[in-house]
Amino acid sequence: MITAIIVNYKTQALLPPLLRDLLLETEISQIVIANNSPREKLNELQGIDSKISIFNHLRNVGFGRAVNKAVKKYPSKYYLIINPDCRTTKGFTRHLPKALKETEAALAGPRFYWDEAKTFRMPPALGYSYYLNVWHQVTVHSQLEEALLIQQYHQNHSYFWQQSRAFQQSFLSEACLLVHYQHSFFKNSELFDERFFMYYEDSDLCARLSAAQLFPVVAPKAEVIHFWDQAPSTKKQAFSEKSRKAYLQKHYGAKPEPFKGKAEVKITQPEAEVVQGETVRLSFETPMENKKLRLQIAPSPTFVQFVDRDVRSKQDLILEYSLLKRVKVSTLYRRLVDENSKALKNWQWRND
């Protein structure tokens, strides 16, 4: 059976719908809310069902430490680590343990959608490695390297969504993870390294597993909706940078030296549009009538990470404004690509 662990920090409003989803999963025997937000009184949530337990902390102890404490207090073979800003599809917990057994892995994750209708596919986790860090730096100075990097991410995204059986990935997202805690890997190791207060604990866990040739796996039939970037902290960037430096120090001994050279490549910004009203109507006028195309939306004009969905030329698409506003950035980018990932049109939104 599975013990689900949810770390709460000022996300009380997100918890009830997630709890309702998890209570439908017969494989889950216990749901633990590790409450890092002492001002939020969550004890009434225990009245929803006897499976729910609240593990209160006197202060915010960080994500990894909160999970580790819950693991020690509530022993289990499997732990489902899931963020409050997720919604699940019925039966997803059947597929995650199955993927672990088929591959003898210690860590499995689902594929994520951005919206409840499951039309926008989210990208595979980036994780963090030294060579990618250097490659990203080089792209600032070389248009060729920028094109190669973007093409690599497009290929990874396509591969990720084409698989029908459990497959390995170097990194997974902590938004939803199933941990086989009785795996030999965890015999003398805590689940998360507590030097990472917030962010990079998932990359670190995956890096430790990958270094031991125990690559994490994705269960394609396990599907979860993730309302990305809902964490309320105003110190997210500071926490992320501190954890990034700790990650580099741990795995590489030091931070990568900046690539030395003169930056020459400039990204041409597409024409801006302002999002207004409750919905956004998108029209796709291209010469490729009735052809299968993909709409991609990204927080960066490089489209290194993006969500995408299928569309057809000369067919309007209505997007809910509330979906766009979930992303807490001032500008979003969208583009239309063909089956070979060639960009046909580019736009820029001001997400005011």
C-alpha positions as CSV (number, residue, x, y, z in Angstrom):
1,M,0.0,0.0,0.0
2,I,1.0,3.6,-0.6
3,T,1.4,6.5,1.9
4,A,0.8,9.9,0.2
5,I,2.7,12.9,1.6
6,I,1.7,16.5,0.8
7,V,3.9,19.3,2.0
8,N,1.7,22.4,2.8
9,Y,3.1,25.9,2.9
10,K,0.3,28.6,2.5
11,T,-1.6,26.3,0.1
12,Q,-4.6,25.4,2.3
13,A,-7.1,26.4,-0.4
14,L,-5.6,23.9,-2.8
15,L,-5.8,20.9,-0.5
16,P,-9.5,19.8,-0.5
17,P,-9.8,19.0,-4.2
18,L,-6.5,17.1,-4.1
19,L,-7.6,15.1,-1.1
20,R,-10.8,14.2,-2.8
21,D,-8.8,12.9,-5.7
22,L,-6.4,10.8,-3.5
23,L,-9.2,9.3,-1.5
24,L,-10.5,7.7,-4.7
25,E,-7.3,5.7,-5.0
26,T,-7.7,2.3,-3.3
27,E,-3.9,1.8,-3.4
28,I,-3.4,4.7,-1.0
29,S,-3.8,3.6,2.6
30,Q,-2.8,6.9,4.3
31,I,-2.5,10.6,3.4
32,V,-0.1,12.7,5.5
33,I,-0.2,16.5,5.3
34,A,3.2,17.8,6.5
35,N,2.1,21.3,7.5
36,N,5.0,23.8,7.2
37,S,2.6,26.7,7.7
38,P,1.7,26.8,11.4
39,R,-0.7,29.7,10.9
40,E,-2.9,27.5,8.8
41,K,-5.0,25.3,11.0
42,L,-5.6,22.1,9.0
43,N,-6.9,19.8,11.7
44,E,-10.5,20.0,10.3
45,L,-9.2,18.2,7.2
46,Q,-8.8,15.1,9.3
47,G,-12.6,15.0,9.6
48,I,-12.9,14.4,5.8
49,D,-11.7,10.8,6.2
50,S,-9.8,8.6,8.7
51,K,-7.0,8.1,6.2
52,I,-5.9,11.7,6.6
53,S,-3.3,12.7,9.2
54,I,-1.9,16.2,9.9
55,F,1.8,16.4,10.8
56,N,2.2,20.0,12.1
57,H,5.6,21.8,12.3
58,L,6.2,24.8,14.5
59,R,7.9,26.6,11.6
60,N,8.7,26.1,7.9
61,V,11.3,23.3,8.0
62,G,11.7,23.1,4.2
63,F,10.3,20.7,1.7
64,G,12.9,17.9,2.0
65,R,13.0,17.9,5.8
66,A,9.3,17.9,6.0
67,V,9.1,14.8,3.8
68,N,11.9,13.0,5.7
69,K,10.1,13.7,9.0
70,A,6.9,12.2,7.7
71,V,8.7,9.2,6.3
72,K,10.2,8.5,9.8
73,K,6.8,8.9,11.5
74,Y,4.7,7.0,9.0
75,P,6.5,3.8,7.8
76,S,5.5,2.5,4.4
77,K,6.9,0.5,1.5
78,Y,5.8,3.2,-1.0
79,Y,5.6,6.9,-0.6
80,L,3.7,9.2,-3.0
81,I,5.2,12.7,-2.8
82,I,2.7,15.1,-4.4
83,N,2.4,18.8,-4.5
84,P,-0.8,20.6,-3.4
85,D,-1.2,22.2,-6.9
86,C,-1.8,18.8,-8.5
87,R,-4.9,17.1,-9.5
88,T,-4.9,13.4,-10.3
89,T,-6.7,11.0,-12.7
90,K,-8.5,8.0,-11.3
91,G,-6.3,4.9,-11.2
92,F,-3.0,6.6,-11.6
93,T,-1.6,4.9,-8.5
94,R,-2.0,1.5,-10.2
95,H,0.4,2.4,-12.9
96,L,3.2,3.9,-10.8
97,P,4.0,0.8,-8.7
98,K,3.7,-1.4,-11.8
99,A,6.4,0.7,-13.6
100,L,8.7,0.3,-10.6
101,K,8.2,-3.5,-10.6
102,E,8.7,-3.9,-14.3
103,T,11.9,-1.9,-14.3
104,E,13.2,-2.6,-10.8
105,A,13.6,1.1,-10.3
106,A,13.4,3.0,-7.0
107,L,11.6,6.1,-8.3
108,A,8.7,6.6,-10.7
109,G,6.7,9.6,-11.9
110,P,3.7,10.3,-14.1
111,R,3.3,12.5,-17.2
112,F,1.8,15.9,-16.5
113,Y,-0.8,18.0,-18.2
114,W,-1.3,21.7,-17.6
115,D,-5.1,21.8,-17.7
116,E,-7.9,19.7,-16.4
117,A,-9.1,18.9,-19.9
118,K,-5.7,17.3,-20.5
119,T,-5.0,19.1,-23.8
120,F,-1.7,20.8,-22.9
121,R,1.2,18.4,-22.5
122,M,3.9,19.5,-20.0
123,P,7.6,18.9,-20.8
124,P,9.9,16.3,-19.2
125,A,11.8,17.6,-16.1
126,L,15.0,19.5,-16.9
127,G,16.9,18.5,-13.8
128,Y,20.4,19.9,-13.6
129,S,23.7,18.7,-15.0
130,Y,27.1,20.3,-15.6
131,Y,27.1,19.8,-19.3
132,L,23.6,21.4,-19.7
133,N,24.7,24.3,-17.6
134,V,27.7,24.9,-19.9
135,W,25.6,24.3,-23.1
136,H,23.0,26.9,-22.0
137,Q,25.9,29.5,-21.5
138,V,27.3,28.8,-24.9
139,T,24.0,29.4,-26.6
140,V,24.2,33.0,-25.6
141,H,27.3,33.3,-27.8
142,S,26.5,31.0,-30.7
143,Q,23.3,30.9,-32.8
144,L,24.3,27.4,-34.0
145,E,24.5,26.0,-30.4
146,E,21.2,27.7,-29.5
147,A,19.5,26.0,-32.5
148,L,21.0,22.6,-31.5
149,L,20.0,23.0,-27.9
150,I,16.4,23.9,-28.8
151,Q,16.2,21.0,-31.2
152,Q,17.4,18.7,-28.5
153,Y,14.7,19.8,-26.1
154,H,12.1,19.4,-28.9
155,Q,13.3,15.8,-29.5
156,N,13.2,15.0,-25.8
157,H,9.6,16.4,-25.5
158,S,8.4,14.3,-28.5
159,Y,10.1,11.2,-27.2
160,F,8.6,11.7,-23.8
161,W,5.1,11.8,-25.1
162,Q,5.4,9.1,-27.7
163,Q,6.2,6.3,-25.2
164,S,3.6,3.7,-24.3
165,R,5.6,1.6,-21.8
166,A,7.6,2.6,-18.7
167,F,10.8,4.3,-19.8
168,Q,13.9,5.8,-18.1
169,Q,14.5,9.5,-17.6
170,S,17.5,11.2,-16.0
171,F,15.3,13.5,-13.9
172,L,11.7,13.6,-12.7
173,S,9.7,16.4,-11.1
174,E,8.9,16.4,-7.4
175,A,5.4,17.6,-8.2
176,C,4.5,13.9,-8.1
177,L,6.9,11.0,-7.3
178,L,6.4,7.4,-6.2
179,V,9.2,6.2,-4.1
180,H,10.0,2.5,-3.4
181,Y,11.4,3.2,0.0
182,Q,12.2,-0.5,0.7
183,H,14.6,-0.5,-2.3
184,S,18.2,-1.3,-1.3
185,F,19.2,2.2,-2.5
186,F,17.5,3.7,0.6
187,K,18.9,1.2,3.1
188,N,21.5,3.7,4.4
189,S,20.1,6.9,2.9
190,E,17.4,9.4,3.7
191,L,14.9,10.2,1.0
192,F,15.8,13.9,0.5
193,D,19.1,15.7,1.3
194,E,18.1,18.4,3.8
195,R,20.7,20.8,2.7
196,F,18.2,21.8,0.0
197,F,15.6,23.8,1.8
198,M,13.5,24.4,-1.3
199,Y,14.1,23.4,-4.9
200,Y,16.7,21.0,-6.3
201,E,15.9,18.2,-3.9
202,D,14.3,16.3,-6.7
203,S,17.2,16.9,-9.0
204,D,19.6,15.7,-6.3
205,L,17.6,12.5,-5.6
206,C,17.5,11.7,-9.3
207,A,21.2,12.5,-9.7
208,R,22.0,10.1,-6.8
209,L,20.0,7.4,-8.4
210,S,21.4,8.0,-11.8
211,A,25.0,7.9,-10.5
212,A,24.1,4.4,-9.0
213,Q,22.8,3.3,-12.4
214,L,19.2,3.3,-11.0
215,F,17.6,5.7,-13.4
216,P,14.1,7.0,-12.5
217,V,11.3,5.9,-14.8
218,V,8.1,7.4,-16.1
219,A,4.8,5.5,-16.2
220,P,3.0,6.8,-19.3
221,K,-0.4,5.6,-18.2
222,A,-0.1,7.6,-14.9
223,E,-1.5,11.1,-15.6
224,V,-1.5,14.1,-13.3
225,I,-2.5,17.7,-13.8
226,H,0.0,20.2,-12.5
227,F,-1.0,23.9,-12.0
228,W,2.7,24.8,-12.3
229,D,4.3,27.6,-10.3
230,Q,1.7,28.0,-7.6
231,A,4.2,28.3,-4.6
232,P,3.3,31.5,-2.7
233,S,6.8,32.4,-1.4
234,T,8.3,35.7,-2.4
235,K,11.8,34.3,-1.9
236,K,11.5,31.6,-4.5
237,Q,14.4,32.9,-6.6
238,A,16.7,33.3,-3.6
239,F,15.9,29.8,-2.4
240,S,16.4,28.4,-5.9
241,E,19.8,30.1,-6.3
242,K,21.0,28.9,-2.9
243,S,19.9,25.4,-3.7
244,R,21.5,25.5,-7.1
245,K,24.9,26.5,-5.6
246,A,24.5,23.7,-3.0
247,Y,23.8,21.2,-5.7
248,L,26.8,22.2,-7.8
249,Q,29.0,22.1,-4.7
250,K,27.8,18.6,-3.8
251,H,28.0,17.0,-7.2
252,Y,30.8,18.9,-8.9
253,G,32.8,20.4,-6.1
254,A,32.3,24.0,-7.3
255,K,30.1,26.1,-9.5
256,P,30.8,26.1,-13.3
257,E,33.0,28.8,-14.6
258,P,31.1,31.3,-16.8
259,F,31.7,30.8,-20.5
260,K,34.1,33.6,-21.6
261,G,33.3,35.4,-24.8
262,K,31.3,38.2,-26.2
263,A,27.6,37.7,-26.4
264,E,26.5,38.2,-30.0
265,V,23.1,36.4,-30.4
266,K,20.0,38.4,-29.8
267,I,16.5,36.9,-29.7
268,T,14.1,38.7,-31.9
269,Q,11.0,39.5,-29.8
270,P,7.7,38.8,-31.6
271,E,4.9,41.3,-31.7
272,A,3.2,41.8,-28.3
273,E,-0.4,41.1,-27.6
274,V,-2.4,41.9,-24.4
275,V,-4.6,39.2,-22.9
276,Q,-8.0,40.6,-22.0
277,G,-11.4,39.2,-21.1
278,E,-12.3,35.7,-19.8
279,T,-11.2,33.8,-22.9
280,V,-8.6,34.2,-25.7
281,R,-9.5,33.2,-29.2
282,L,-6.6,32.1,-31.3
283,S,-6.8,31.7,-35.1
284,F,-4.2,29.7,-37.1
285,E,-4.1,30.9,-40.7
286,T,-1.4,29.0,-42.5
287,P,-1.0,27.6,-46.0
288,M,-1.1,24.1,-44.4
289,E,-4.9,23.7,-44.5
290,N,-6.3,21.0,-42.2
291,K,-2.8,19.9,-41.3
292,K,-1.9,18.7,-37.8
293,L,0.0,21.4,-36.0
294,R,1.1,22.1,-32.4
295,L,0.6,25.2,-30.3
296,Q,3.4,25.7,-27.8
297,I,3.3,28.1,-24.9
298,A,6.5,29.0,-22.9
299,P,7.8,31.5,-20.3
300,S,10.9,32.0,-22.5
301,P,11.3,33.0,-26.1
302,T,13.8,30.2,-26.6
303,F,11.1,27.6,-25.9
304,V,13.6,25.4,-24.1
305,Q,10.6,24.3,-21.9
306,F,7.1,24.5,-23.1
307,V,3.6,23.1,-22.9
308,D,2.0,22.0,-26.2
309,R,-1.2,20.8,-27.7
310,D,-2.5,19.6,-31.1
311,V,-4.4,22.1,-33.3
312,R,-5.4,22.4,-36.9
313,S,-4.9,25.1,-39.4
314,K,-7.8,27.5,-40.0
315,Q,-9.6,26.3,-36.9
316,D,-10.0,28.7,-33.9
317,L,-9.0,27.7,-30.5
318,I,-10.6,29.2,-27.3
319,L,-8.3,29.4,-24.3
320,E,-9.5,30.2,-20.8
321,Y,-7.8,33.3,-19.4
322,S,-7.6,31.7,-16.0
323,L,-5.3,29.0,-17.4
324,L,-2.8,31.6,-18.6
325,K,-3.0,33.6,-15.3
326,R,-1.8,30.5,-13.4
327,V,1.7,31.2,-14.7
328,K,3.1,33.9,-12.6
329,V,5.2,35.6,-15.2
330,S,4.5,38.9,-17.0
331,T,5.2,37.7,-20.5
332,L,4.3,34.4,-22.2
333,Y,5.4,33.3,-25.7
334,R,3.5,31.1,-28.1
335,R,4.2,29.7,-31.4
336,L,2.8,27.3,-34.1
337,V,5.0,24.5,-35.2
338,D,4.6,21.7,-37.8
339,E,5.1,18.0,-37.4
340,N,8.9,18.5,-37.8
341,S,9.0,21.2,-35.0
342,K,9.6,23.9,-37.6
343,A,8.2,27.2,-36.2
344,L,5.6,28.7,-38.5
345,K,4.4,31.7,-36.5
346,N,5.5,33.4,-33.3
347,W,3.7,35.6,-30.8
348,Q,4.3,37.3,-27.5
349,W,1.7,37.8,-24.8
350,R,1.7,40.4,-22.0
351,N,0.2,38.3,-19.2
352,D,-1.0,41.3,-17.2
